[in-house]
Amino acid sequence: MTNTAAMTPAAKLSAKLPLPLKRLADLAYNYWWSWANGHVSLFQNINPDEWQRSGHNPVALLESASYERLTQLAEDPLYLKRLQGLATQFDRYMQETDTWASRVAPQLSQEHPVAYFCAEFGIHESLPVYSGGLGILAGDHLKSASDLGVPMIGIGLLYRQGYFHQRLNRNGWQEDYYTDNPFEQMPLELMTNAEGEPITVQLQIRQRMVKIQIWRVQVGRVKLYLLDTDREDNDPIDRWLTGHLYGGNQETRIAQEVVLGIGGVKAVQALGIEPTVYHLNEGHAAFCLLELSRLEVQRTSKSFYDIEASVRDRCVFTTHTPVPAGHDVFSADLMDSYFASFWPELGLSREQFLSLGARRLGDPWEPFGMTVLALRLCRGANGVSELHGQVSRKMWSILYPDRPEDKVPISHITNGVHARTWTAPLLSDLYAQYLGENWSARVVDPQMWAGVDQIPNEELWSRHQILKERLVAHTRFKVKASRQGRGEEPDQIHAADHLLDPNILTIGFARRFSPYKRGALLLRNAELALQIFGNSDRPVQIIFAGKAHPADEEGKRIIQRLMEWCRHHAIRDRVAFIEDYDIYTAQKLIQGVDVWLNNPRRPLEASGTSGQKVCFNGGLNCSVLDGWWCEGYQVGPDGKGLNGWAIGEDANTSDQELQDRIDSESLYRLLTEEIVPLYYDQDANGIPHGWIQKMKASIKTNSVAFNTDRMVADYVRQMYAPGAVVNAEPILASALA
Ligand SMILES: *Cc1c(COP(=O)(O)O)cnc(C)c1O
């Protein structure tokens, strides 16, 4: 082919590769490789240094690989055999037609898929358009949808600079900086028409028309479409609309949400896709309901109140935030400046339009709430854990004044994680031996997990220890680079080489540093904490990671306190902070720790998912009974935790000081009386049999429930199926008329 303009990026890349390696291009352009067995080394082997430098981006790696190296591999029979094995597996996966969804949800098809809208997607560290839990959940949702054969597309934004990067200065204070995403060297394909021109949609934002182009990411069988305003024909200000994730002020926020919601619906239309279901993952995309309404009014020439039911029939909503202040709201002024020409198209007055987002019927003076809009115009809504469902029903009962709280139509589907993404290859291999080759396709089967009892303690433990060593090595590497970066003394830099010890009980704590997550709770009683970490017989070590939002001063102060502890002379080899938390560091952490600590202020953790990732790898949770752990934690016959530990029972007090004291004391007690003694109760070969019993209990009881195969199946049955969500008849907006 000579017309390279019409070639897909994968085809262009393939053209540069020696014949026997051409399939590498297909693999590089589909993130399926990131959860397939035996994937990493195939790319890494090409050039380990470049692999690391590129942030594990296979396209950038292949683009930069020398012809010399490529031809070397092209004559290596072992390498070719592995490549062929993976390519065969890939083709089989992509062509499979007898999937779970084809049997259970035949009404969904590629032409009529579920359209899943979200402001962030955490697919892989080489596609940095995520910030934290919400994005990772969205990424895992798409991956399981792909595995189960659920026809689905994702709709999101392609951020030129993504979420900020974190660097800690010599005072332990967080500094934020941004780097450009090189779209052309990422596994992205710009959507073009038959002439090779980018497909664009247009939107009016403030006074100007803005053109949006669309990129496609392959996530197995699922296509993720990401919208981008960074085009030369846009005003320079508008080019930055998709510059940063969760950056800027309310003005930026509303503009981005208009691009996502309204632009998203237009993009889907421009691509010729007609979704049967629109799934709004969190309120950021709720403006899509307005665009769907506008299209329906236009198509039918009926009034808004006559078509709202047909919009609602196609839309479902998942809420993620248990605090009122966490829900996006926009002032009437802002709404005016974005929607003044929109409400006439719906045939609504300004007051009628604004009251769609007001909690109290017909109160246009309230700020416009995205969650309120979504609850009004979606046929079904859910929270993300049982407890969060309850909290949400209570919080939103104001919308349903005629109903008792337990009849508020918000159900729950508890979050999960994508087993194949988060299970370490070493453990996956062990499960393949003891649970069956295709264990990862049967994660919802409790019988299969019973097979964990067959794994010899020594074998499980030795693999766990290898993963812990890997975590220690990763931590040393990152900490050393950070110390070099901030110009610390040479002996400080060298000290990173013997930071931590893989034989010591290792705790992990990594997540956003929002104050409600209480990142420094463990250090509340400094004297006691020093005794626990510095104990010479039975020491404890901890690794922290996570970012505070740039505007969150209190979160930054918590990080600063942790950095002081990292420098404390008595325990500086036992406490580490890894900068710039991302999916890769998350994987190393959740695969290598003995104990995963989570101590949010209950009930502010809607679900949490990092602790679920730990379970697939044999780590044990020690957590407040909030979010998913409320459902996961089980008590054994001895009255103690069977599959982990619960901090502070489920007592609630509104006195934060008191709650912090109760919870930290409970945590110290658990550590000193249960966790540390159990870990160090080891036989002559250093095997802690009692501990391993708990590891096995955790794997068996948690993995079966808290995975996204179960979760996506729940969404298909309870939310996506036609006529599903019988309990949810959200109030009609027509009541406002
Ligand atoms: C899983 C994950 C999260 C979510 O962690 P929570 O403890 O559920 O808040 C955040 N960031 C990254 C990188 C993750 O992998």
The ligand as an ORCA input file, in Angstrom:
! r2SCAN-3c Opt
* xyz 0 1
  C      -6.816      0.761     42.866
  C      -6.227      2.099     42.737
  C      -6.791      3.196     43.403
  C      -8.003      3.066     44.287
  O      -7.581      2.874     45.615
  P      -8.618      2.974     46.828
  O      -7.892      2.459     47.981
  O      -9.790      2.176     46.426
  O      -8.947      4.418     46.948
  C      -6.200      4.435     43.247
  N      -5.112      4.601     42.479
  C      -4.546      3.573     41.821
  C      -3.343      3.818     40.982
  C      -5.081      2.291     41.932
  O      -4.517      1.278     41.264
*
